Amino acid sequence: MEAKKKLKLPAGIQTFEEIINQGYVYVDKTQYLVNLIDTGKIYFLARPRRFGKSLTVSTFDALFSGEKKLFKGLYAEEFVNRPDYQPSPVIRLDMSKVTTDRGIEGLYESMQNLTRAAAKKLNVELSETQLSGDLLGELIATAANKYNQKVVMLIDEYDKPYTDFFNDSTMAETVRKALRNYYSQIKAADEYIRFTFFTGISKFTRMGVFSTLNTMTDISMSPKYAEICGYTEDEITCYFPDYLEETASYMKMSVYELIEKMRYYYNGFSFDREAKARLYNPHSTLLFFQDMSFANFWIETGTSKVIADFMKDRNLTVEQFIDYPVSVDFVRSPGDMDKTPPEGFLYQAGYLTLRPGKTDDLSLDYPNTEVLNAMSEMVTQNMLAYKDESYHHCRADALDGLWNKNSKILIGAFNRLLASIPYDDYESAARQGMSNKKVDMKPQEWLFRNAIQSFLQGCGVMVASEVHTNKGRADLVVSYRGNLWVIEIKVARDGSNANRKAKEAYRQIIKNNYAAPYTNAICLGLCIDDKERQITASFSS
């Protein structure tokens, strides 16, 4: 018997037809699409980049275009074979193709070209008008009349021209108005439209799309559609068994152990208002199976320098957004990206995700280890005065010290890190973070601990802060390649004795049983001089 051919990994493939016809794995999400078609007319879905929005749009395109053979064996096979099934002309607009680097006139021209390209695909002739909004309205009406069928509108990355200017509020406002006028044609042409589906990463709340399309159903936080994009763990085990076995064998572990590690590193995105569903980012998952190594794949696809600058310009730290409380109303409408507070921006960009709150509200946190470590590395590198050289030397020494249980090498790495950071920019960040977290710690001590924690997380090391025991909270618990470190930090101020402070930190670890839950943990008390901003004394087991 001929062995069944293994399907290919669809890394970077966003076209449904290509995935089906060229032998790629397709995780069947068509049940959600059929339900949307059966129950409503105009929808909006917000998801971070690289989360399958474009593939969803491409699948809708095939569903409405009559490509019945593509759905054989999928949930939607029943839909395309219904007696009353009718294909429709599809107007598909990928707004990520709109040019935004040639000013507002260039943007208008690019929108006109995009509209004319959609018309050409449908063999529709348009007038010579230079008004992009009028052109779209004309396309909708003309296509419906030509085919004697209501049209389907699919708008992918509808906010991309706007989010390109999130840090330029004047231009963002100009682009917002241009997009609002363009999309308003969809409401005006409602009689010609069968179905409309928008995707993006943000929801315009101020003079935006939702003021011109007030009947739109936003499914972004709906528990019913929480898994419409992204992979659940069950889907990974169902659709990728060959790759799980192959990767587990390569990494010399069982499939069960591999899934445990994948869950820790890549799972955790949540989008429903109950914060129950947990999803893997498809891009990271596919590249992990392709490379068979744990790496920060998702964050490498974005504008990491922009995010790092965003954090630095606003005196933000990574730690202050862990378990960050927010209201349900905030999550439903986090605000326009150029005006929203930092937590709203990071949430919409996908760097923070939803978690259950302590009451009826929700909280934000980093989705998984991949995002937390990558954010920590970005922010730490952006703080360093001599970025590449300082960071990589510090990283090599820190990992060497942790691996070889050598506190002298580890402290040397920490001191090189602290010496490279212009702390005057971060005093306010420490105070702001303390205010958010209600940390009972002086600003400078919090700042030193946060810098070391972010640095280690950026190195790919497991770090937990304020770890509770029955008698108190350990500053840092660090795990690297089987070695565990419990670290307590004190700050020497106004000539206080550094050695005494270091011993005090060590005794606090012992007295409060910080190391009791761990086997053979190394206990390390550190004292940092507040003027020198260096570790000047240490005491360890």
C-alpha positions in Angstrom: 0.0 0.0 0.0 1.3 3.4 -0.9 2.1 5.6 2.1 -0.1 8.7 2.5 1.7 11.8 1.3 2.4 14.3 4.1 0.7 17.6 3.5 3.0 20.7 3.2 3.2 23.4 5.8 1.3 26.6 4.6 3.9 29.0 6.1 3.4 32.4 4.4 0.5 31.1 2.2 -2.7 33.2 2.6 -4.6 32.1 -0.5 -7.2 29.4 0.2 -7.2 28.0 -3.3 -3.4 27.6 -3.3 -3.5 25.8 0.1 -6.2 23.3 -1.1 -4.8 22.7 -4.7 -1.1 22.6 -3.9 -1.3 20.1 -1.0 -0.9 22.3 2.1 -2.4 21.6 5.5 -5.7 23.5 5.9 -7.2 23.8 9.3 -10.9 23.9 8.6 -12.5 27.1 9.8 -15.4 27.1 7.3 -18.0 26.3 9.9 -17.6 29.9 11.3 -17.8 31.4 7.8 -21.0 29.5 6.9 -22.6 30.5 10.2 -21.8 34.2 9.5 -23.3 34.0 6.0 -26.4 32.3 7.3 -27.1 34.7 10.2 -26.1 38.2 9.1 -25.0 40.6 6.5 -22.1 42.9 7.6 -19.4 42.0 10.0 -16.1 43.2 11.4 -13.2 41.1 12.9 -10.2 42.6 14.6 -7.1 40.4 15.1 -3.4 41.1 15.3 -1.2 40.7 12.3 -0.2 37.3 11.0 -3.3 35.7 12.6 -5.1 34.3 9.5 -7.3 37.3 8.7 -6.3 37.3 5.0 -6.8 33.6 4.7 -10.3 34.0 6.1 -11.0 36.7 3.5 -9.6 34.4 0.8 -11.9 31.6 2.0 -14.9 33.8 1.9 -13.9 34.8 -1.7 -13.9 31.1 -2.7 -17.2 30.4 -0.9 -19.1 33.2 -2.7 -17.3 32.7 -6.1 -18.7 29.2 -6.7 -15.4 27.3 -6.3 -17.3 24.2 -5.1 -14.5 21.7 -5.7 -12.2 23.5 -3.2 -14.6 22.6 -0.3 -14.7 18.9 -0.7 -14.4 17.2 2.7 -14.7 20.6 4.6 -17.6 21.8 6.7 -18.7 24.2 4.0 -19.2 21.4 1.4 -22.8 21.3 2.5 -23.2 25.0 2.0 -21.9 25.2 -1.6 -24.1 22.2 -2.5 -27.4 23.6 -1.2 -30.1 23.7 -3.8 -30.5 27.4 -3.4 -26.8 28.2 -3.5 -26.0 31.1 -5.8 -22.5 32.5 -6.5 -22.0 36.3 -6.3 -19.6 38.8 -7.8 -16.9 39.5 -5.2 -15.3 42.9 -4.7 -12.2 42.2 -2.6 -10.0 45.0 -1.4 -6.7 44.4 0.3 -6.0 47.8 1.9 -2.5 46.8 2.9 -1.6 47.4 -0.7 -2.5 51.1 -0.5 0.6 53.3 -0.7 1.1 55.5 2.3 4.6 57.0 1.7 3.6 59.6 -0.9 1.4 61.9 1.1 -2.4 62.2 1.0 -2.6 62.6 -2.8 -0.5 59.5 -3.3 -2.9 57.7 -0.9 -6.0 58.8 -2.9 -4.3 57.7 -6.2 -3.5 54.3 -4.7 -7.1 53.8 -3.5 -8.3 54.7 -7.0 -5.9 52.1 -8.5 -7.0 49.5 -6.1 -10.7 50.1 -6.9 -10.0 50.0 -10.6 -8.1 46.7 -10.2 -11.1 45.2 -8.5 -13.3 46.4 -11.3 -11.0 44.9 -14.0 -11.1 41.5 -12.2 -14.9 41.6 -12.6 -14.7 43.0 -16.2 -16.5 46.2 -15.1 -15.9 49.5 -16.9 -15.7 52.6 -14.7 -15.8 56.3 -15.4 -12.8 58.6 -15.3 -13.7 60.1 -12.0 -10.7 60.8 -9.7 -12.7 60.6 -6.5 -11.9 57.2 -4.9 -15.2 57.1 -2.9 -17.4 57.8 -5.9 -15.4 55.2 -7.8 -16.1 52.5 -5.2 -19.8 53.4 -5.2 -19.9 53.2 -9.0 -18.1 49.8 -8.9 -20.6 48.3 -6.5 -23.7 49.4 -8.4 -22.2 48.6 -11.9 -21.1 45.1 -10.8 -24.5 44.2 -9.3 -26.3 45.4 -12.5 -23.8 43.6 -14.8 -24.2 40.2 -13.1 -27.8 40.7 -12.0 -26.6 39.7 -8.5 -25.9 41.5 -5.3 -22.2 41.8 -4.7 -20.0 40.6 -1.8 -17.7 43.1 -0.2 -14.5 41.8 1.4 -12.2 44.4 2.9 -8.9 43.1 4.3 -6.7 45.2 6.6 -9.2 48.0 6.3 -7.2 50.1 8.8 -3.7 49.6 7.4 -3.3 53.0 5.8 -4.3 54.6 9.0 -2.2 52.5 11.4 0.9 53.4 9.3 0.5 56.8 11.0 -0.3 55.9 14.6 2.6 58.1 15.7 1.6 61.0 13.5 -1.7 62.2 14.8 -2.2 64.9 12.2 -1.7 62.6 9.2 -3.6 59.8 11.0 -6.6 62.2 11.2 -6.3 63.1 7.5 -6.1 59.4 6.5 -9.0 58.5 8.8 -11.3 61.0 7.0 -10.2 59.7 3.6 -11.0 56.1 4.6 -14.3 57.1 6.2 -15.5 58.8 3.0 -14.3 55.8 1.0 -16.1 53.2 3.2 -19.2 55.3 3.5 -20.0 54.2 -0.1 -20.7 50.7 1.2 -23.6 51.9 3.4 -24.9 54.1 0.5 -24.9 51.1 -1.8 -26.5 48.7 0.7 -29.3 47.7 -1.8 -26.6 46.3 -4.1 -24.7 44.3 -1.4 -25.3 40.7 -0.3 -22.6 40.4 2.4 -19.8 42.5 3.8 -16.8 41.4 5.8 -14.1 43.8 7.2 -10.9 42.8 8.9 -8.2 44.9 10.7 -6.2 45.1 13.8 -8.0 48.1 15.3 -11.6 49.4 15.6 -12.0 53.1 14.7 -14.1 54.6 17.4 -13.7 58.3 16.8 -15.1 59.6 13.5 -14.3 56.2 12.0 -15.8 53.4 9.9 -18.2 52.5 12.7 -19.9 55.9 12.4 -20.7 55.3 8.8 -21.6 51.6 9.1 -23.7 51.6 12.2 -25.3 48.3 11.5 -22.0 46.4 11.5 -21.8 43.4 13.8 -18.4 43.3 15.6 -17.5 39.7 16.3 -14.0 40.5 17.6 -14.8 39.6 21.2 -17.6 37.1 20.6 -17.1 33.7 22.3 -18.9 32.1 19.4 -16.2 33.3 17.0 -13.2 33.3 19.3 -11.5 30.5 17.3 -12.2 31.8 13.8 -8.5 32.6 13.4 -5.5 31.0 15.0 -5.0 27.4 16.0 -6.4 25.7 19.1 -4.3 23.0 20.7 -6.8 20.4 19.6 -6.5 21.6 16.0 -2.7 21.3 16.2 -2.9 17.7 17.4 -5.6 16.9 14.8 -4.1 18.6 11.7 -0.3 18.3 12.3 0.3 14.9 13.8 3.2 14.1 11.4 4.9 17.3 12.2 4.5 16.8 16.0 6.1 13.4 15.7 8.9 14.5 13.5 9.7 17.6 15.6 9.5 15.6 18.9 11.9 13.0 17.4 14.3 15.6 16.3 14.2 17.4 19.7 14.6 14.0 21.5 11.4 14.2 23.5 7.9 12.7 23.5 5.0 14.3 21.6 3.4 15.0 25.0 6.6 16.8 26.2 6.7 18.8 22.9 3.1 20.0 23.3 3.8 21.0 26.9 6.8 23.2 25.7 4.8 24.6 22.7 2.0 25.5 25.0 4.3 27.4 27.3 6.1 29.2 24.4 3.4 29.8 21.8 -0.1 29.3 23.2 -2.1 31.9 25.0 -3.7 34.4 22.7 -7.3 35.1 23.8 -9.9 37.3 22.1 -13.3 36.5 23.6 -14.9 38.7 26.3 -14.8 35.7 28.7 -11.1 35.2 28.1 -11.5 31.4 27.9 -10.2 30.4 24.5 -6.5 30.0 24.1 -4.9 30.1 20.7 -1.6 29.6 19.0 -0.4 32.2 16.4 -0.4 30.3 13.1 2.7 32.0 11.8 4.8 31.1 14.8 3.4 27.5 14.9 4.1 26.8 11.2 7.7 28.3 11.4 8.3 26.3 14.5 7.5 23.0 12.8 9.5 24.2 9.8 12.6 25.1 11.8 12.1 22.6 14.6 13.5 25.1 17.2 11.9 27.5 19.7 12.4 31.1 18.5 10.5 34.4 18.4 9.0 34.0 14.9 5.9 36.2 15.2 7.5 39.4 16.5 10.2 39.2 13.8 7.5 39.9 11.2 6.5 43.3 12.7 8.0 46.7 13.3 9.9 45.8 16.4 11.9 49.1 16.4 8.6 51.1 16.3 7.3 49.2 19.4 10.6 49.6 21.2 10.6 53.3 20.5 7.0 53.5 21.6 7.9 52.0 24.9 10.9 54.2 25.4 9.3 57.5 24.4 6.6 57.0 26.9 8.8 55.7 29.7 7.2 52.3 29.8 8.5 49.0 31.1 7.6 45.5 30.1 6.7 44.4 33.6 4.0 47.0 34.3 1.7 45.4 31.8 1.6 42.0 33.4 -1.8 41.3 34.9 -2.9 44.8 33.9 -6.6 45.4 34.9 -9.0 46.8 32.3 -12.8 47.0 31.9 -14.9 45.0 29.5 -15.9 48.4 28.0 -12.3 49.2 27.3 -11.7 46.0 25.5 -14.8 46.4 23.4 -13.6 49.8 22.3 -9.9 50.4 23.1 -9.7 53.6 21.0 -8.0 54.7 17.9 -4.4 53.6 17.9 -3.0 57.2 17.7 -5.0 58.3 20.7 -5.5 55.2 22.9 -3.5 54.8 26.1 -0.4 52.5 25.8 -2.3 49.4 27.0 -4.9 50.0 24.2 -2.1 50.3 21.6 -0.3 47.2 22.7 -3.5 45.2 23.0 -4.6 46.1 19.5 -1.1 45.4 18.1 -1.3 41.9 19.6 1.5 42.3 22.2 -1.0 42.0 25.0 -4.0 39.7 25.2 -7.1 39.1 27.4 -7.1 37.2 30.7 -9.9 36.8 33.3 -9.9 39.7 35.8 -10.2 39.4 39.6 -13.8 40.6 39.4 -16.3 40.9 36.5 -13.7 42.9 34.5 -10.8 41.6 32.5 -7.0 42.0 32.6 -4.3 42.2 30.0 -1.1 40.2 29.9 1.5 39.0 27.4 0.1 36.0 25.5 3.0 33.7 25.9 6.7 33.3 26.4 7.5 34.1 22.8 6.0 37.6 23.0 7.2 38.4 26.6 10.8 37.4 25.8 10.8 39.2 22.5 9.3 42.4 24.0 11.9 42.2 26.8 14.8 41.9 24.4 13.5 44.7 22.2 13.0 47.1 25.1 16.3 46.2 26.8 18.3 46.6 23.5 16.6 50.0 23.0 17.7 51.2 26.4 21.4 50.3 25.9 23.8 53.1 25.0 25.8 50.7 22.8 23.1 48.5 21.6 24.4 45.5 19.6 27.8 45.1 21.3 26.6 45.7 24.8 23.5 43.4 24.6 25.2 40.4 23.0 28.2 40.5 25.3 26.0 40.8 28.3 23.7 38.0 27.1 26.7 35.6 26.5 28.1 36.3 30.0 24.7 36.0 31.7 24.0 32.6 30.2 27.5 31.4 31.0 27.1 32.5 34.6 23.6 30.9 34.9 24.7 27.6 33.3 27.9 27.2 35.2 26.5 28.4 38.5 29.0 31.2 38.6 27.6 34.2 40.4 30.8 36.3 39.7 30.3 36.0 35.9 26.5 36.6 36.2 27.0 39.8 38.3 29.6 41.0 35.8 26.9 40.7 33.1 24.4 42.5 35.2 26.8 45.4 35.9 27.6 45.8 32.2 23.9 45.9 31.6 23.3 48.5 34.3 26.3 50.6 33.1 24.9 50.8 29.6 21.4 52.1 30.5 20.7 55.8 30.7 18.6 55.5 33.8 17.6 59.2 34.0 15.0 58.4 31.3 13.5 55.7 33.4 12.8 57.1 36.9 9.3 58.1 35.8 8.8 54.6 34.3 9.6 53.1 37.7 7.1 55.3 39.5 4.5 54.8 36.8 4.9 51.0 37.0 4.8 51.0 40.8 1.6 53.0 40.6 0.0 50.5 38.3 1.2 47.5 40.2 1.0 48.9 43.7 4.5 47.6 44.4 5.7 48.2 47.9 9.2 49.1 46.8 11.2 52.3 46.3 11.3 53.5 42.7 15.0 52.8 42.1 14.9 49.3 43.5 11.9 48.5 41.4 13.7 49.9 38.3 16.9 47.8 38.9 14.9 44.7 39.4 12.8 45.3 36.3 15.9 46.0 34.1 17.5 42.7 35.2 14.2 40.8 34.7 13.6 42.2 31.2 17.2 41.5 30.2 17.0 37.9 31.3 13.6 37.3 29.7 15.1 38.8 26.5 17.9 36.2 26.7 15.2 33.4 26.7 15.6 32.7 30.4 12.6 31.7 32.5 12.1 34.5 35.1 9.4 35.1 37.6 9.2 38.2 39.9 7.5 38.7 43.3 7.2 35.0 43.7 5.0 34.3 46.8 5.9 31.9 49.6 4.2 31.4 52.9 6.3 34.2 54.4 6.9 36.8 51.6 7.8 37.5 48.0 11.1 36.7 46.3 12.3 39.4 43.9 13.4 37.0 41.2 13.3 33.3 40.6 15.4 32.4 37.6 15.5 29.0 35.8 18.0 28.1 33.1 18.8 24.7 31.8 17.9 23.0 35.1 19.6 25.5 37.3 17.5 27.5 39.7 18.4 30.9 41.2 16.5 32.8 43.9 17.7 36.5 43.8 16.9 39.3 46.2 17.9 42.9 45.5 18.7 45.7 48.0 19.8 49.2 47.2 22.6 51.0 49.2 21.6 54.6 49.7 23.4 57.6 51.2 26.6 55.7 52.2 24.9 52.6 53.7 27.0 49.5 54.0 26.8 47.5 50.8 28.1 44.2 52.3 25.5 44.5 55.1 22.8 45.1 52.6 23.8 42.0 50.5 23.8 39.8 53.5 20.4 41.2 54.5 19.1 40.3 51.1 20.5 36.7 51.4 19.1 36.3 54.9 15.7 37.4 53.7 15.7 34.6 51.2 16.5 32.1 53.9 14.3 33.5 56.6 11.2 33.7 54.3 11.7 30.3 52.7 12.0 31.8 49.2 14.0 28.8 48.0 12.0 26.1 49.9 9.9 25.1 46.8 13.0 24.4 44.7 15.6 21.7 44.8 19.3 22.8 45.0 18.4 26.5 44.3 21.2 29.0 44.4 20.4 31.8 46.8 21.9 35.2 45.8 21.6 38.4 47.7 22.6 41.5 45.7 23.3 45.1 46.7 23.2 47.9 44.1 24.7 51.3 44.9 22.2 54.0 44.0 24.8 56.5 42.9 27.2 54.1 41.0 24.2 52.1 39.7 26.4 49.0 40.0 26.2 45.8 42.1 28.8 46.5 44.7 28.3 43.5 47.0 26.8 40.1 46.9 26.3 37.1 49.2 25.3 33.6 48.0 24.9 30.0 49.2 
